[in-house]
Amino acid sequence: MFYYLVAPILMYNGILVAAAVIPAIFLLVRVYRADRLDKESPYLLWELIKGGIFSALIALVLEKIGSWVLGMAAGDNQALYDVLLYFVVVALSEEGAKLYMLHRRSWNNSEFNCQFDGVVYAVFTSLGFAIWENISYVLTFGFSAAVIRALTAIPGHACFGVFMGVFYGIAKKYDMRGEKSSATLFKVLSLVIPVLMHGAYDYIASVEQLSSGWYFWGFIAVLFVITYILVGQAAKKDTYI
């Protein structure tokens, strides 16, 4: 009797979880297939996904602390509050946490031997983050949240991951050549560029309704097109490092 009462709830939650996870898996496969020189081991990729999930928990703590500090410091200046919230508290916390776990899991790994590996690693880490974040959203807000986030947030995290990975891979190339200052510069860019893009994404989404926010949808469309082209170009020009 208990099973028949609980089964519909379990099935519904299972459908929600699947709706949250499937778009991210699709993007993981797309980027994995683009890696033409030296495929990464399943173990390393799984470690990166787990690192991305853990980065979501780190970001959650940082955002809680940042929001508390910002609430006291920003005062009544709503414009300043919004900029600091989306670009610093949210974007810097999330992209910083992703880069931290990405670096821990991959920088000194012997499999990191091609420049495009940086893109693969960053995207897997970012979508690990997105999987966890999306599951929490759809279990809270239902299937409609899964549909919206499948079109926006999950590909958005993948796009941020691509840009992070492009600069991260270049940083590794310079590091292998002993050019430490150039490696440091591109490491910084692997954080700064995704933070600016993520902050712009959140800021534009906050000031427009998704049903009529043409600036937001235009930003999303341009971001996706540029990222799609960038993945193809980076994969085509991939070299061993």
C-alpha positions as CSV (number, residue, x, y, z in Angstrom):
1,M,0.0,0.0,0.0
2,F,2.8,2.4,0.9
3,Y,4.5,1.7,-2.4
4,Y,1.4,2.7,-4.4
5,L,1.2,5.9,-2.4
6,V,4.8,6.8,-2.8
7,A,5.4,5.6,-6.4
8,P,3.7,8.5,-8.2
9,I,5.8,11.0,-6.2
10,L,9.0,9.1,-6.9
11,M,8.2,8.9,-10.6
12,Y,7.3,12.6,-10.8
13,N,10.6,13.6,-9.1
14,G,12.5,11.2,-11.3
15,I,11.0,12.9,-14.4
16,L,12.0,16.3,-13.0
17,V,15.6,15.1,-12.3
18,A,15.8,13.6,-15.8
19,A,14.6,16.9,-17.3
20,A,17.3,18.7,-15.3
21,V,20.1,16.4,-16.3
22,I,19.5,15.4,-19.9
23,P,20.3,18.9,-21.5
24,A,23.6,19.0,-19.7
25,I,24.5,15.5,-20.8
26,F,23.7,16.4,-24.4
27,L,26.2,19.3,-24.2
28,L,28.8,17.2,-22.5
29,V,28.6,14.7,-25.4
30,R,28.9,17.5,-27.9
31,V,32.1,18.9,-26.4
32,Y,33.6,15.4,-25.8
33,R,33.1,14.5,-29.5
34,A,34.8,17.7,-30.6
35,D,38.0,16.6,-28.8
36,R,39.8,15.0,-31.8
37,L,43.4,14.5,-30.7
38,D,43.4,12.6,-27.5
39,K,40.2,11.6,-25.7
40,E,40.2,12.1,-21.9
41,S,39.6,9.1,-19.6
42,P,36.1,8.5,-18.2
43,Y,37.6,8.7,-14.7
44,L,39.0,12.2,-15.2
45,L,35.8,13.4,-16.7
46,W,33.8,12.0,-13.9
47,E,36.1,13.7,-11.4
48,L,35.5,17.0,-13.2
49,I,31.8,16.6,-13.0
50,K,32.0,15.8,-9.3
51,G,34.3,18.9,-9.0
52,G,31.6,21.0,-10.7
53,I,28.9,19.7,-8.3
54,F,31.2,20.5,-5.3
55,S,31.8,24.0,-6.8
56,A,28.1,24.6,-6.7
57,L,28.1,24.0,-2.9
58,I,31.2,26.3,-2.5
59,A,29.4,29.0,-4.5
60,L,26.3,28.7,-2.4
61,V,28.2,29.5,0.7
62,L,30.1,32.3,-0.9
63,E,26.9,33.8,-2.3
64,K,25.2,33.7,1.1
65,I,28.2,35.5,2.7
66,G,28.5,38.0,-0.2
67,S,24.7,38.8,-0.1
68,W,24.9,39.5,3.6
69,V,27.9,41.8,3.3
70,L,26.4,43.5,0.2
71,G,23.1,44.1,2.0
72,M,24.9,46.1,4.7
73,A,27.4,47.9,2.4
74,A,25.3,48.9,-0.6
75,G,22.7,51.0,1.3
76,D,19.8,52.4,-0.8
77,N,21.7,52.5,-4.1
78,Q,19.7,49.9,-6.1
79,A,21.7,50.3,-9.3
80,L,25.0,49.7,-7.4
81,Y,23.5,46.9,-5.5
82,D,22.4,45.1,-8.7
83,V,25.8,45.4,-10.4
84,L,27.7,44.2,-7.4
85,L,25.1,41.4,-6.8
86,Y,25.2,39.9,-10.3
87,F,28.8,40.6,-11.3
88,V,30.6,40.0,-7.9
89,V,28.4,38.1,-5.5
90,V,26.9,35.7,-8.0
91,A,29.2,35.6,-11.1
92,L,32.5,35.8,-9.3
93,S,31.5,33.3,-6.6
94,E,30.2,30.7,-9.2
95,E,32.9,31.1,-11.8
96,G,35.6,31.4,-9.2
97,A,34.4,28.2,-7.5
98,K,34.3,26.4,-10.9
99,L,37.9,27.5,-11.8
100,Y,39.1,26.5,-8.3
101,M,37.8,22.9,-8.7
102,L,38.8,22.8,-12.4
103,H,42.4,23.7,-11.4
104,R,42.5,21.2,-8.5
105,R,41.3,18.4,-10.7
106,S,43.2,19.0,-13.9
107,W,46.1,21.4,-13.9
108,N,48.8,18.8,-12.9
109,N,47.1,15.8,-14.5
110,S,49.2,14.0,-17.0
111,E,46.2,13.8,-19.4
112,F,46.3,17.6,-19.8
113,N,48.4,17.4,-22.9
114,C,46.4,19.3,-25.6
115,Q,45.2,22.9,-25.6
116,F,41.6,21.9,-26.3
117,D,41.6,19.7,-23.2
118,G,41.2,23.0,-21.3
119,V,37.8,23.5,-23.0
120,V,36.7,19.9,-22.3
121,Y,37.7,20.1,-18.7
122,A,36.1,23.5,-18.1
123,V,32.8,22.5,-19.8
124,F,32.5,19.3,-17.8
125,T,33.2,21.2,-14.6
126,S,30.7,23.9,-15.5
127,L,28.0,21.4,-16.5
128,G,28.6,19.5,-13.3
129,F,27.8,22.7,-11.6
130,A,24.7,23.2,-13.8
131,I,23.4,19.7,-13.2
132,W,23.4,20.2,-9.4
133,E,21.9,23.7,-9.7
134,N,19.3,22.6,-12.2
135,I,18.1,19.7,-10.1
136,S,17.6,21.9,-7.1
137,Y,15.6,24.4,-9.2
138,V,13.3,21.9,-10.9
139,L,12.6,20.0,-7.6
140,T,11.6,23.4,-6.1
141,F,9.8,25.0,-9.1
142,G,8.7,22.1,-11.2
143,F,8.9,21.0,-14.8
144,S,8.4,24.5,-16.2
145,A,11.7,25.5,-14.6
146,A,13.4,22.6,-16.4
147,V,12.2,23.8,-19.8
148,I,13.3,27.4,-19.3
149,R,16.7,26.4,-17.8
150,A,17.3,23.9,-20.6
151,L,17.1,26.8,-23.0
152,T,19.0,29.3,-21.0
153,A,20.9,28.5,-17.8
154,I,22.4,25.1,-18.8
155,P,23.7,26.2,-22.2
156,G,24.8,29.4,-20.5
157,H,27.0,27.6,-18.1
158,A,28.4,25.6,-21.0
159,C,29.2,28.8,-22.8
160,F,30.9,30.3,-19.8
161,G,32.9,27.1,-19.5
162,V,34.0,27.2,-23.1
163,F,35.5,30.7,-22.7
164,M,37.0,29.7,-19.4
165,G,38.5,26.6,-21.0
166,V,39.9,28.4,-24.1
167,F,42.0,30.7,-21.8
168,Y,42.8,27.9,-19.4
169,G,44.2,25.8,-22.2
170,I,46.3,28.6,-23.4
171,A,47.6,29.2,-19.9
172,K,48.6,25.6,-19.7
173,K,50.5,25.8,-23.0
174,Y,52.5,28.8,-21.8
175,D,53.1,27.1,-18.4
176,M,54.5,24.0,-20.2
177,R,56.9,26.3,-22.1
178,G,58.1,27.9,-18.9
179,E,56.5,31.3,-19.7
180,K,55.0,31.8,-16.2
181,S,53.9,35.4,-16.6
182,S,51.9,34.6,-19.8
183,A,50.5,31.6,-18.1
184,T,49.3,33.7,-15.1
185,L,47.8,36.3,-17.5
186,F,45.7,33.7,-19.2
187,K,44.7,32.1,-16.0
188,V,43.4,35.5,-14.9
189,L,41.5,35.9,-18.2
190,S,40.0,32.4,-17.7
191,L,38.2,33.9,-14.7
192,V,37.6,37.5,-15.7
193,I,36.0,36.8,-19.1
194,P,33.5,34.2,-17.8
195,V,32.7,36.4,-14.8
196,L,31.9,39.4,-17.1
197,M,29.7,37.2,-19.3
198,H,27.9,35.5,-16.4
199,G,27.3,38.9,-14.7
200,A,25.9,40.4,-17.9
201,Y,23.7,37.3,-18.4
202,D,22.2,37.6,-14.9
203,Y,22.0,41.4,-14.9
204,I,20.1,41.4,-18.2
205,A,17.8,38.6,-17.1
206,S,17.0,40.5,-13.9
207,V,15.8,43.6,-15.6
208,E,13.6,41.9,-18.3
209,Q,10.8,39.4,-18.3
210,L,11.8,36.2,-20.0
211,S,8.5,36.2,-22.0
212,S,9.3,39.6,-23.6
213,G,12.9,40.2,-22.8
214,W,14.3,40.7,-26.3
215,Y,17.6,42.0,-25.0
216,F,18.0,38.9,-22.9
217,W,17.1,36.5,-25.7
218,G,19.3,38.4,-28.1
219,F,22.2,38.2,-25.7
220,I,21.6,34.4,-25.4
221,A,21.4,33.9,-29.1
222,V,24.7,35.8,-29.8
223,L,26.4,34.1,-26.9
224,F,25.4,30.6,-28.2
225,V,26.4,31.3,-31.8
226,I,29.8,32.7,-30.8
227,T,30.4,29.8,-28.4
228,Y,29.4,27.2,-31.1
229,I,31.8,28.7,-33.6
230,L,34.5,29.0,-30.9
231,V,34.3,25.3,-30.0
232,G,34.6,24.3,-33.7
233,Q,37.6,26.6,-34.2
234,A,39.4,25.6,-31.0
235,A,38.9,21.9,-31.8
236,K,40.2,22.3,-35.3
237,K,43.3,24.2,-34.2
238,D,44.0,21.9,-31.3
239,T,47.7,21.0,-30.8
240,Y,49.7,19.0,-28.3
241,I,51.4,21.1,-25.6
